[in-house]
Amino acid sequence: MRKPLLALWTALAAVTLSPLALAQTAPWPTSKPISVVVPFAAGGAVDYAARMVVTKLGERLGQSVVVDNVAGAGGIVGTTKVARAAPDGYTLLVAPDSTIVIAPLVTPDAVKYDPLKDLVPVGLINITPLILTASPSLPVNNFAELVRYARANPGKLNYASPGAGNLLHVAMEALRQQAGINMVHVPYKATPQMVSDLIGGQVDLALLVPSTGLPQIKSGKLKALGLTVDERLTAAPEITPLSDSPELKGYFVTTSIGLFVPARTPQAIIDRLNRELNAILASPEVRKPFEDQAATVGKGSGADYAEFLRKELARNAVVVKAANIKGE
């Protein structure tokens, strides 16, 4: 049984900086603005997380810290920019783990960076579970019923995701493989249309983040079949973990957002950024909005987040290879 989200990251709480590390901050920062690259357009979840952190980071460093939205290729363009930037602490990245543990696997020809060598995690910003949701027209009300229905109706079920090769596609494919059921993938260009078709019964199933899925579930427009982590949501404790099902023992999927710097950035800068990030995330004005979206706020060292990402990359590599998943 995997640890609950909160327990999973409690171990990341202790960050000890040596006096030498605290002293070696000069000449960084200076009056030169710090650019925080977000590899997606403004207005999404990653951009929101970045701006929550950036405002406080500028205040704590006493200098200008600006968000630079560099969208394109599912996050690859902006992530590549940071991977190739000077390792001087003036170009940072706020990105989802999909750019680290999914994109290199499903679009290897497009990804020109090594996610584990060209980028260094400063720390986790937040981590969020997913909810397996079903159209109200699908005659199942829990995961056990879904398995029985799928086996009695081979090839009839389908599931949606916002594009081939994205994290939700890979996560659902992992579920399908482990449960041993057949489902057809239906890729969408945008989440709103996907959710609309799920409500309307044009597609049967989808994994959704709580901020998207819970309002539809609570209004009765969608059915919740399970949660992708072991700890139940405070906002919806009736949704049971999928790992409680015999077919999905150990199934655990999240989406996370982190702060990164280019490789070879001086350790003193990384330590300073980590210290500031942890202080920012501990503040109620930052923590509460994330928790209201059913996200667990990050804490701890970049090294711990790096280890989590290494394990996620290895796990997803098995799923992607078995299903021969290709990104768009």
N, C-alpha and C positions, 0 to 999 in steps of 0.2 A: 504494500500500500504506500503510495507516495505521500509525502508530507503535505498538509494543507498549505495554501499560498502564504498565509501569514507566518506560519512556522518555517516555511521554506526560506523566507527572507530574513527571519529573525537572526539567523546565523551570520547575516551580512552586516549586522549593526555596528560591530566594533571596528573602528578605523583609528589606528594609532599612528601618529606622525612623529618622526624624530625631530629634535630641535634643529638639526641640520636641514631637514626638508622644509621646515617652516621658515628658516632663515634664507634659503636660496630662492627667493621669489624675484629679486631684482635681476635683470632690468624688466622683468615681466611682473605685473602689467605696467604699461606706460600709457600715455595719452592716445596711442594708436587704437582705433576701434577694434573690438573683437567681433568677428563674423561667425554667427551660428547658422550653418547651412541646414535647412530642412529640405529633404529631397522630394517634396510633394508640394502641390499648390496650397495657397493659404486657405484656411477654413476647415481643414480636416482634423482628425484626432491627433496626429503627430504635430501639426502646426500649433494646435491648442496647447499641447504639452510643452512644446518648445517655448512658447510665449509666456506661459506661466513661470517657467524657470528663468528665462532671459531677463525679465523685468527685475527680479530679485537679484540675479547675478550681477547686473550692472550696478545696482545699489551697493552690494557688498564689496565689489571691486573698486567702486568709486570711479568708474569710467564707462564709456559708451560700449554697449553690447547690443548688436543688431541682428535681426533674423533675416536670412537670405534664402528665399524660396527658390530652389533650383529643381524644378519638376522635370520628369521625363523618364521613360522606360521603366516605369514601376519603381522609381527610387534609385535606379542605377546611376543616372547622370549626376545627381547631387552627391551621392556617396563616392563616386569616382573622383569628383572634384576635391573632396576632403582627403581622400587617400593619397592624392598627388600633391597636396598643399605642403607648404613649408612647415616643418614640425616645430613651430615657435610659439604655439599657444594662442595665435591670433585667428586661426580657422578651426572651428569646432563643428561637430555633427550631432544633430538630434535625429535619430532614425529608429524605425521599428526593427525588430529582430529579423523580419522577412528579408531585409536587404543583406543580412549576414548569413542566415541559415536556410534561405529558400532560393533567392535569386541566383546565387552561384551554381546551384544544382539544376535548376530548370532552364536557365539561359546562359550556359557556360561560355558560349561564343561572344555574348554581349558584355559579360562582366570582365572587366580588365583589372580588377583588384583582387588580391587574396584577402578574404575577410578576416582571417586569423593572423595575418602577418602585416598587412598594410594599415590596419586600424587598431587602436588600443581603446578598450572600454574604460571610461572614467567612472561610470556608475550607472546603476539602474534607476530610471525615473519612475516607471510604474509597470505593473504586470496585470493582465486582465484575462479572466477565463472566457470561454465561449459557451453558448447555449445551443444545443441541438433543437431546432424548431421544426414544426410540421404544419403543413396547410390544414386548416380546419376540415377540409373535405377528405383528408386521408383517414381511413377507419382504424386508427391506432391512437392510444393515449399514453403509452410508455414505451421504453426501449424493448422490453420483452415482447410486447405485441408487435412492434416493428419487425423484429427478427422473425417471428412466426409468419407475419404477412409477406415479408420478402421471400422467405423460403417456399411459401405456398403460391407465390406469384412471381416466379423468376423472370427478370428482365423488365418488369413493369414499373419498378420504382425509379425515380430520378432525383437528383439533388442539384442545387444551384450554388454558384460561387461568383464573385465579381471578377471573373477572368481566369483563363487557363494558367495554371502554374502559380497562383497566389497561395498565401498561407492557408486560407479557408478551404481551398481545393485539396491541398496536400493533407490537411488535418482530417477532412472527410474521407479521403482515400485511405488514410491510416485506420480510421474507424471501420471502413468497409472491409479492408484486408483482415483486420483482427477478428471482426465478427463473422467473417465468411459469408457475406451476403452480396448479391449483385445489385448495382445501381448505376444508372447512366448519368454522367456529368453534363450539366447544362451551363456553359459559361455566359456571363452577362458583362456588359460594358460598365455598368454602374449599379451601386447597391440599391438606390431607391427603386429602380425598375424591377430588380430582383425581388425585393421585399413585396412590392405590389403584386407581382405574379405569384409569389408564394401565398399571399393572402387570398388571391383569386383562384388558386388551385391549378394554375398553369404548370407549376412545379411542385414537387412533394415535400422536399426537405432542404434545409440549409443550416449551416452553423452561423450564428450571429453574435456579435459582441453584445453585452447586456444593455448598453446605452441605446442600441438599435432594437434589440429584441424584446426587452422587458415591457416597454409601452404597448407593443402589439399583443404580447401575451396577457398582460393585465386587462386589456380591453376586450379580450376574447377573440381577437382577429387571428392569432396564431396559437398553436399548442406547444408547450415545452416538454420535450422528451428526456432531457437530461443535461447535466452540467459536465464540462470537460475537466474539472478538478475535483479533489476530494472534499474540500470545504464548501459548505452551502453558502449561498448568498444571503446576507442580512436582509436585503430588500425582497427576496423571494425564497424563503427557507423551504418551501414545498417542492422546489426543483431538486431532484435527487442526483447524486453523482453518477455518471455513466459507468464509472469503474465499479459500482456496486453490482453491475450485471455480470454474470458468469462469463459471458463472451468478451467482456472488455476489462478484465482484471488488469490493473496497472495502466490503463489508458489515461493519459494526462496531456493536455494541450493548452497552451496559453499563447497570448500575444503580448510582447513587451516592447517598451520604448526606452532607449538608453542614450547616454551622452558619450561621444567618442572623440578622439583626437587622432591625427596622423601618427603612424609609427615613428619612433625615434624622438618624439616629444620628450623633453627633459622630465625626469621623474618628479622633480620639485614642482613643476607646473601641474602635472597630473594629480599629485597629492593635494595641491592647493585647490584645484577645481573640485576634487572629490570632497574635500572638507566643506567647501561652500555649497556644493550640491546637497550634501546630507543635511546641512543646516537649513537650506531652503525647503527641502521636502519635509522637514520636521515642523515647519510653521503651519498653524491651523488654516491660514488663508490659502495655502497651496494644497495641503493635505485633503481638506474637506471636499473641494470640487472633484478631485480624483476619486475619492471614496464614494461620492454621490453617483459616480458612473460605474460603481462596482469594481474599481481598480484598486489593487493593493499598492500602496506607495512604496517606492524603493528605498533602500538604505544599504550601507555597507561599502565594500571595496570594489574597485574595478576588476581586480583579479578574480573575485568570486563571480562577478557577472560574466567575465571571460570564460570561466570554467563551465558555467551554465550554457553559454552559447556554443562551446565546443561539443558538449553532449547533445544539444539540440541539432547541430549540424550533422553529427553522426547518425542520430536517430532518423532525421528526415531523409538522409541520403539513402537509407534502406527502403523507405516508402517510395521515393521518387524513382529509384531504379526498378523496383518490383512492378510499378505501374507504368513505367516509361513515360513519366509526365514531362511535357515540354511547355515552356512558357510562351507567351505571345510576343 
